[in-house]
């Protein structure tokens, strides 16, 4: 039971830090390591117990919508893969599946932004600054600027 809550928290942490689409593209064992690192980054913010409860609720409430979009994304990717190996290529079906995949990715991005916004509202100004610095440092290490 506790392990399930930890896994949920780690997935939500990845979502809050903007890494869900990236996490979907990684092998399963790498995803676990990625989630753990981002959960640790949230812990470095020094959330109070009340803030932890609020953040957990935000993640918990967003999880069903995120899960649904992940299912749709996986389904579209699987079907596109099958279509690529089919005897006959159906261009219209491929377009439909690519559109479904794009829509699911867009919905995940929107959910991530909405969830992050709600989490930021729970944080103190100092915690927000620290989170922004961590994100900027992460992106600078990749040769990119902070996300807008």
C-alpha positions, -999 to +999 in steps of 0.1 A: +000+000+000+028+025+009+048+015-022+017+024-044+015+058-027+052+064-032+050+054-069+020+078-073+039+106-056+070+100-078+049+101-110+032+132-098+065+148-090+077+141-126+045+157-138+050+188-116+085+192-128+075+190-164+089+156-173+060+134-180+064+134-218+101+128-214+094+100-189+071+083-213+099+080-238+123+063-214+127+027-206+108+016-174+140+013-152+152+048-162+117+063-154+120+051-118+154+067-114+141+099-130+110+100-108+131+095-077+154+123-085+126+148-091+108+137-059+140+144-041+141+179-057+107+186-043+118+175-009+147+200-011+121+228-011+115+222+026+077+218+024+058+219+057+036+190+065+005+211+055+022+219+021+031+182+016-006+173+022-017+200-002+008+189-029-001+153-025-038+161-029-031+182-061-011+153-076-037+127-065-065+147-080-047+151-113-037+115-116-068+100-133-067+126-161-030+121-166-034+083-166-062+086-192-040+107-215-011+083-211-034+054-221-045+073-252-010+082-261+002+045-257-028+033-277-021+057-306+016+048-306+009+011-306-016+014-335+008+035-355+035+008-350+011-018-362+001+003-392+038+008-402+042-030-404+009-037-421+007-051-456-013-021-468-006+014-456-038+034-448-027+071-449-060+084-435-058+060-406-022+070-400-032+107-400-060+099-375-036+081-352-010+108-354-036+134-346-047+113-316-011+110-304-006+147-308-038+155-289-028+132-260+006+148-258-010+183-258-034+173-231-005+160-210+013+192-214-017+212-204-023+190-173+013+194-164+011+232-166-022+233-146-008+210-119+024+230-117+004+262-113-016+247-085+016+234-067+033+268-071+003+285-053+010+263-023+047+273-021+061+303-003+079+330-025+113+316-013+103+280-023+092+292-057+125+310-062+144+278-052+123+257-076+129+282-104+166+280-097+166+242-098+147+242-131+170+268-146+201+248-135+186+216-150+180+233-183+214+251-184+231+218-180+215+207-213+225+239-231+189+253-230+174+282-212+145+279-188+111+269-200+086+296-206 
